[in-house]
Amino acid sequence: MSTFTVLNPATEETVATVPSTSVEETDAAIARAVAAREAWRAAGPGDRAALLRAFADAVDAHTEELAGLEVAGSGHPVGQARWEAGNVANVLRYYSAAPERLFGKQIPVPGGVNVTFQEPVGIVGLIVPWNFPMPILGWGLGPALAAGNPVIAKPAERTPLTAIRIGELAREAGLPDGVFQVLPGKGSVVGQRLVDHEAVRKIVFTGSTEVGRQIMAGCARQVKRLTLELGGKSANIVFADADLEQAAATAPQAVFDNAGQDCCARSRILVQRSVFDRFMEMLEPAVKRVAVGDPARPDTEMGPLISAEHRARVASYVPAGAPVAFRGSAPDGPGYWFAPTVLAPVRPDDPAYTEEVFGPVVAVVPFEDEADAVKLANDTPYGLSGSIWTQNLGRALRVSRAVETGNLSVNSHSSVRYWTPFGGFKQSGLGRELGPDALDAFTETKNVFIATGE
Ligand code: NDP
C-alpha cells in the first residue's frame, strides 16, 4: 500500500504517515456512496436534520483535538485552528435547518398546476486545498448532506488529518455508512477519478485556477455539475477620508492571516496618493507587531508556510533588489518561515503585484481618485474579495458596485461569513457557496405538471 508523509511545517518533523487511496479504492468508495444514496435521499427531513446536529455536536466536542491536528499538520496558529473547527460545527448546524425547508413551488398554469421539487443532485465529490482544510471541507459538506447527497471528500495531500478525523466523527455521530467518506490521496488519482466517474454527479473544487480549469474541462465531458472556488488577487482600497488608523491596523490581518495562504488575502493595498505616506507610517508598526512563531502558542498570530517548495515559490516574488519597504519578523531554524513583507513602490508589471503570491507579501500602490482606484482594483483576471475604506457612504456603495469581485467588506478587513453567499467573479470561480441559497448548488429542480381537467 502506498503512503504519504504529513510534515509539521513549523518543525519539519513527521506528524503522520497516511495511506494513499488508489483508483480501485476510490471506485469502491463510490460504490458505497451509490448504495447509500437512496436511503439518504429518502430519510425524513427531521431525521437528516437531527443527524447533522449530532455531527455538529461531535465536532464541537472534539475542537481541541481537531485544532491540535491542524496546528501540527498545517502550522495554523492554535487560536485560528480552534475557530476553524468551530466553523465546521457552525456550518453543519446552520445547514441542519435546511432539510426541513427544502420547499418547492406550486405554479398555476392553464389546465392544471405545476409543482416543483428540489431533488438531491447525487453523489458529490468534494476536492479540498491545503490552506483551510477544515472550513473549506465544511462549506461543501454541510449543504451537500443537508440536500440529501452522499459526499466523498478528497483532502489535500499535505493536510489530510483533520478531514480524516471529521469523517470518523460523522460515523460516531450516526451518519449511515457511505454517506460521508474521506479519501486521502493524490489529486491526480483520487481527485481525477471523482471527476471522471459517471456516478459522481457534482464536483465542488477549491484550489488553484490552473487545476480548476482542468477540472472544468473534465466535468464538461459528462456535463457534470461543478462549483469552482479559485485564486484571488484582492485589493484593499483606502481612500483619503477613511479612518486611516483602523485601515492600517487591520491591513496586516487582511493579507497575512494564515501566512497569506488565503484566497481572500488583500495582497494589493491601494492608497489614495494624498495620504500614502501617512498610511505607510502607520502600516509599518502594525506589520512589525504581527506575532510570527510557534503555532501552538496562544498569542501567535502567524505561523509558517505549508512547505519548503511553497516557501521557495513565495520567496521568488521577493528577489534580491526587490522594493522592500519594510518587513516583520520570523523565527530562525527549522520550519518554513517567511517574514511579513511589504513592497513599495512596485512596477505595474511586477509579478508580486499581478500574480497570486499565496504568502505573506503585499504590494502597496498609490491611486489618484475614485475612478483610478476602481480601474486598478479591476486590472486583474481574478475577482474574489476586497475591502473599501471610506467615511463616505455613497462612495462605499458606488465603489462596491464597480469593483468586479464576489465578496467585499466596507471599513472592515473580512468578508467571509457562513450565513452569506461566498464565491468569485471572473477567473476566481463559478457558482456560490454558503448562505441561505447554497442548497441550490446541490439540488436539481424537478417540475411536474398535474392536469386538473375541467
Ligand atoms: P491545487 O489546485 O493544487 O489543489 C487543490 C486540490 O485539488 C488538492 O486536493 C489537490 O490534490 C487536488 N488536485 C490537484 N490536481 C488535481 C486533478 N488533476 N484532479 C483533481 N484534483 C486535483 O491548489 P492548492 O492546494 O495549491 O491551493 C491553493 C489555491 O487554492 C490557491 O490558488 C487559492 O487561491 C485557492 N483557494 C481558493 C479558495 C476560494 O474559495 N476561492 C479558498 C482557498 C484556496 P493534491 O493535494 O494531491 O495536490
Residues whose N, C-alpha, C, O or C-beta is under 5 A from the ligand:
A	BS01	NDP	I127 V128 P129 W130 N131 K154 P155 A156 E157 R158 G185 K186 G187 S188 G191 Q192 T206 G207 S208 T209 V211 E229 L230 G231 G232 C263 S428
